[in-house]
Amino acid sequence: MAAVIPELGAAQRLVVKIGSALLVGAGGLRAEWLRALCDDVAAARARGTDVVLVSSGAIALGRQVLELPPGPLRVEQSQAAAAVGQIRLARAYEEALAPHGVKTAQLLVTLDDTTDRRRYLNSRATMQTLLGLGVVPIVNENDTVATDEIRFGDNDRLAAQIAVTCGADQLLLLSDVDGLYTANPKTDPDARHLPVIEQITPEIEAMGGDPISGLSKGGMKTKLMAARTAVAGGCAMAIAEGSVLNPLAAVANGARVSWFLPDTDPQAARKRWIAAMKAKGEVTVDAGAAEALRHGKSLLPAGVTAVSGRFGRGDPVVVLDAHGARLASGLVRYSSTEARAIAGHRSDEIEAILGYPGRAALIHRDDMVI
C-alpha cells in the first residue's frame, strides 16, 4: 500500500523551523524573505491552521550589531549576542505579521523546560492558550542563559520537541537543503533524493552529514534526530529548501522535500504515552463523574470522592469508579494534597479553598486515557 504524503495546506497545527542562514545574511536581516514567509503564515492562519515558528537568528543578528569577529564565539559572547539579537528578532516578526492582523508572542526555552515535568506542563498550557487566542508563538532557545550542559544545541531538535509539546500534526524544517539524500549531494554526484521516509532505520541514520552553512549549527544528523522525536509523537516532518520567497507556498505547490511519516497521530501518540506511565496515585469518583468520563468529559473535583497516594502536578494517576474498577488513567493537574482539599467541591470554590485560582479540571480530557 502506497504511503499517504501529507499536504501542508491540510495541517491542523504546523510548526515551522527557520534556520539562521535563511533569516540573516551578510547585510543583516533578510527583510523581504521574512515578509514573504509571514505572508505564508498569515495565509495558513486564514485556512484555520495553528502556526508556531521556531526561529534561529538571534545570535547571528546580535553578533552583527555588536561587531563580533567571525568564527566560534565564547559562551559569554554568544549569550550577549543573543540578548541583543533576540529583541530585534521578535520585533521583526511582530512587524511582519502585524499588517495581517496576526498577533505574536515570544517564548524562550531551555532543555530543562522540557525535561522538568512542571515546566513542560506550563509550557504546554501557555502554548495551547496562545494558539487558542489566535496568536503565533515565536520560539527560540534561551541562549542568554543556556549553557552547554542544558542547551538543545540546534533548533531542529528544539522544533521537534515543540511540535510534540503542542500536539502539532506537521513540522516543517526550512533549511539550506531540499531534503534527505543517500549521500551529500555537494560531494557525491550519485547521491539520490529520498522524497518519503516511512521508517528511520540505521541505514537512514547513516546518511546524516555535517552542517553545510557557516551560520547554522544543525546538519542532517540533527534533522534525523528531530525526525525521530517528531514521528514518535505522531507528527509528520518535512525537510525543505527554504531560501525562496514564500517557502511555505512553494512546499504546498509541490517543491521537492523529504517527508518523514509517523505511524499514528499526535493525540493517539500522547494517549499511548500516558497509558504506559506508572501511576503514582488513585482518584475515586462517583457515578455521575464516571458517566461523564465515559462520554469524553474532563474530570472535575466535584465528582471526586477519595484520593490516595502521593503525587505532584503532572504525575500519572489511575481513576477508579465507586466499586474500585479502573476507569481511566491520566495526568493530574493538582498535587495529592491539593486534590484532597478540593475533592467534592465545585470548580468555583477552588480559589477560596487553596488561596489561589486553580484549573477547573482535576484531569483534563486531553490528558486522559479511558
C-alpha positions in Angstrom: 0.0 0.0 0.0 1.4 3.4 -1.1 2.3 5.8 1.7 0.0 8.8 2.1 2.0 12.0 1.6 0.9 14.8 3.9 -0.4 18.0 2.4 0.9 21.2 4.0 -2.3 23.0 3.4 -4.2 20.4 5.3 -2.2 20.8 8.6 -4.2 21.5 11.7 -1.3 22.6 13.7 2.0 23.4 11.9 5.4 24.1 13.4 7.9 25.8 11.1 11.6 25.9 11.9 13.6 28.7 10.3 17.4 28.4 10.1 19.8 31.3 10.7 21.2 31.2 7.2 17.7 31.8 5.8 16.9 34.7 8.0 20.2 36.5 8.4 22.6 37.4 5.5 25.9 39.3 5.4 23.9 42.6 5.3 21.7 41.7 8.3 18.1 40.6 8.4 16.6 39.4 5.1 13.6 41.6 5.5 12.0 40.7 2.1 12.3 37.0 2.7 10.8 37.4 6.2 7.8 39.4 4.9 7.1 36.7 2.3 7.3 34.0 5.0 4.9 35.9 7.1 2.5 36.2 4.1 2.5 32.4 4.0 2.0 32.2 7.8 -1.0 34.6 7.6 -2.4 32.5 4.7 -2.1 29.4 6.8 -3.8 31.1 9.7 -6.6 32.2 7.4 -7.2 28.5 6.4 -7.6 27.6 10.1 -4.1 26.2 10.7 -2.4 27.0 14.0 1.2 28.0 13.3 4.2 28.0 15.6 7.5 29.4 14.4 10.8 28.1 15.9 13.3 30.7 14.7 17.1 30.8 14.8 18.9 34.1 14.1 19.2 35.9 17.4 22.9 35.3 17.8 23.6 35.9 14.1 21.8 39.3 14.4 23.3 40.2 17.7 26.9 39.5 16.7 26.5 41.9 13.7 25.2 44.6 15.9 28.0 44.1 18.4 30.6 43.7 15.6 31.9 40.5 17.0 34.5 38.7 14.9 33.6 35.7 12.6 34.1 32.2 13.8 33.2 30.4 17.0 32.2 32.7 19.9 32.9 32.2 23.6 29.8 31.2 25.7 29.5 34.7 27.2 29.8 36.3 23.7 27.0 34.1 22.4 24.8 35.0 25.3 25.5 38.7 24.9 24.8 38.4 21.1 21.6 36.5 21.9 20.4 39.2 24.3 21.0 41.9 21.7 19.6 39.9 18.8 16.6 38.4 20.4 14.7 41.7 20.9 15.4 42.6 17.2 14.2 39.2 16.0 11.0 39.3 18.0 10.3 42.9 16.7 11.0 41.8 13.1 8.4 39.0 13.3 5.9 41.3 15.1 6.2 44.0 12.4 6.0 41.5 9.5 2.8 39.8 10.8 1.1 42.9 12.1 -0.2 44.1 8.7 -2.1 40.8 8.5 -3.8 41.4 11.9 -1.8 38.5 13.4 -0.6 38.8 17.0 2.7 37.3 18.1 4.3 36.1 21.3 7.9 35.3 22.3 8.7 32.0 24.1 12.3 31.3 25.2 13.0 27.8 26.4 15.9 25.6 27.5 16.3 21.9 27.7 15.3 22.0 31.3 11.9 23.3 30.4 11.1 20.1 28.5 12.7 17.6 30.9 11.2 19.1 34.1 7.5 18.0 34.2 6.1 21.2 35.8 7.9 23.4 33.3 6.8 21.1 30.5 3.2 21.4 31.6 3.5 25.1 32.0 5.0 25.5 28.5 2.3 23.3 27.0 -0.5 25.2 28.7 0.9 28.6 27.7 1.3 27.5 24.1 -2.2 25.9 23.9 -3.7 29.2 25.3 -1.8 31.4 22.9 -2.9 29.2 19.9 -6.4 29.2 21.2 -6.3 33.0 21.1 -5.1 33.1 17.5 -1.5 34.1 18.4 1.6 32.9 16.5 4.2 32.0 19.1 7.8 32.7 18.1 10.0 30.2 19.9 13.8 30.1 20.4 16.3 28.5 22.7 17.1 30.9 25.6 20.7 31.4 24.5 21.1 34.2 27.0 21.1 31.7 29.9 21.6 28.3 28.3 24.9 26.5 28.8 26.5 23.6 27.0 25.1 21.2 29.6 21.4 22.3 29.2 21.1 23.6 25.6 19.4 21.8 22.7 22.4 22.8 20.6 20.3 23.4 17.5 16.8 24.5 16.7 16.0 21.3 14.6 15.6 19.3 17.8 14.0 22.2 19.6 11.4 22.4 16.9 10.7 18.7 17.1 10.3 19.0 20.9 8.0 22.0 20.5 5.9 20.1 17.9 5.4 17.2 20.3 4.7 19.6 23.2 1.9 21.5 21.4 0.5 18.4 19.6 1.3 19.5 16.1 0.5 17.2 13.2 3.1 18.6 10.9 6.7 20.0 11.3 8.5 21.8 8.5 12.2 22.4 8.7 13.2 25.2 6.4 16.9 24.7 5.7 19.6 25.1 3.0 18.9 21.6 1.6 15.7 20.3 0.0 15.6 17.0 1.9 17.5 13.8 2.7 19.9 12.3 0.2 21.6 9.0 0.2 24.9 10.9 0.4 26.0 14.6 0.4 24.8 15.9 -3.0 27.5 18.6 -2.9 30.3 16.0 -3.0 28.7 12.9 -4.4 27.1 13.1 -7.9 25.4 9.8 -7.4 23.5 11.0 -4.3 19.8 10.2 -4.6 17.0 12.3 -3.1 14.5 10.5 -0.8 11.0 12.0 -1.0 9.4 9.8 1.6 10.9 8.0 4.7 8.4 5.7 6.3 10.8 4.4 8.9 14.1 5.8 10.3 16.4 2.7 10.0 20.1 2.6 10.9 20.7 2.9 7.1 18.8 6.2 7.0 20.6 7.5 10.1 23.9 6.7 8.4 23.0 9.2 5.7 23.4 12.1 8.0 26.2 14.6 7.3 27.7 17.8 8.8 26.4 21.3 8.6 26.8 23.0 5.2 26.3 26.6 6.2 28.7 28.6 8.3 25.8 30.2 10.2 23.8 27.1 11.1 24.7 24.6 13.9 22.5 21.7 12.7 23.4 19.3 9.9 21.4 16.3 8.6 22.3 14.4 11.7 20.3 16.8 13.9 17.5 16.8 11.4 17.3 13.0 11.6 17.3 13.2 15.4 14.5 15.8 15.1 12.6 13.4 12.8 12.8 10.6 15.3 11.3 12.8 18.0 8.6 14.2 15.8 7.3 10.9 14.3 7.3 9.2 17.7 4.9 12.0 18.8 2.6 11.4 15.8 3.9 14.4 13.9 4.9 14.2 10.2 8.1 16.1 9.5 9.4 17.6 6.2 12.8 19.0 5.3 12.6 21.7 2.6 15.0 24.2 1.0 13.7 27.5 2.3 15.7 30.3 0.6 13.0 31.0 -2.0 10.4 33.7 -1.3 7.1 32.3 0.1 8.7 29.0 1.1 5.5 27.5 2.7 3.6 28.2 -0.5 6.4 26.6 -2.5 6.2 23.4 -0.5 2.4 23.4 -0.7 2.7 23.8 -4.5 5.0 20.8 -5.0 8.6 21.9 -4.2 10.9 18.9 -3.6 11.0 17.9 0.1 11.6 14.8 2.2 8.7 13.7 4.3 9.2 11.5 7.4 5.9 9.7 8.2 4.6 8.8 11.7 2.6 5.6 12.3 0.0 7.4 14.4 -1.5 10.9 15.1 -0.4 13.3 17.8 -3.4 12.7 20.1 -3.1 8.9 19.8 0.7 9.1 20.5 0.1 11.2 23.6 -2.6 8.8 24.8 -0.2 5.9 24.3 2.5 7.7 26.2 0.1 8.4 29.1 -1.2 4.8 29.2 2.4 3.5 29.5 3.3 5.6 32.6 3.4 4.1 36.0 0.6 5.6 38.2 1.6 7.4 41.4 -1.8 7.6 43.0 -5.5 6.8 42.7 -8.6 9.0 42.4 -12.0 7.5 43.1 -15.1 9.2 41.5 -18.9 9.0 42.0 -21.3 7.5 39.4 -22.0 10.9 37.8 -18.4 11.6 37.2 -17.8 8.1 35.9 -20.6 8.5 33.3 -19.2 11.9 32.3 -15.8 10.4 31.7 -17.2 7.7 29.5 -18.7 10.4 27.4 -15.4 12.1 26.9 -15.6 14.8 29.6 -12.8 16.1 31.8 -12.7 15.1 35.5 -13.9 17.9 37.8 -13.1 18.0 41.5 -16.8 17.9 42.4 -17.0 14.2 41.2 -14.1 13.0 43.3 -14.9 11.0 46.5 -11.4 9.9 47.5 -7.7 10.5 46.8 -4.9 8.1 47.6 -1.1 8.1 47.1 1.4 10.9 46.9 1.8 12.7 43.6 2.6 16.1 42.2 1.1 18.2 39.4 1.6 16.4 36.1 2.1 12.9 37.6 0.1 10.0 36.3 -2.8 8.7 38.4 -5.5 6.0 38.0 -9.2 6.9 38.1 -11.4 4.3 39.8 -15.2 4.1 40.0 -17.2 3.7 43.2 -16.7 -0.1 43.1 -12.9 0.2 42.7 -12.9 -0.7 39.0 -10.4 1.1 36.8 -12.0 3.7 34.6 -9.0 5.7 33.2 -5.5 6.9 33.7 -4.3 10.5 33.3 -2.0 13.3 34.2 -3.4 15.2 37.2 -3.4 19.0 37.4 -3.0 19.2 41.2 -0.8 17.6 43.8 -2.3 15.0 46.1 -2.5 17.5 49.0 -4.4 19.9 46.8 -6.6 17.2 45.3 -7.7 16.0 48.7 -8.5 19.6 49.7 -10.8 20.3 46.7 -12.3 16.8 46.3 -16.1 17.0 46.2 -16.1 20.8 45.7 -17.2 22.9 42.7 -14.6 24.4 40.5 -15.7 27.9 41.5 -14.8 27.1 45.1 -11.1 26.2 44.4 -9.7 29.6 44.9 -11.3 30.0 48.3 -10.0 26.6 49.4 -6.5 26.8 48.1 -6.0 30.5 48.3 -5.2 31.0 44.6 -7.0 30.5 41.3 -6.9 26.9 40.1 -7.7 25.0 37.0 -11.3 23.9 36.6 -10.4 20.2 35.8 -8.6 17.8 38.0 -7.7 15.8 34.9 -8.3 17.3 31.5 -9.8 15.0 28.9 -6.7 15.7 26.6 -4.5 14.2 29.4 -6.7 11.1 30.0 -6.9 7.6 28.6 -10.2 5.8 29.1 
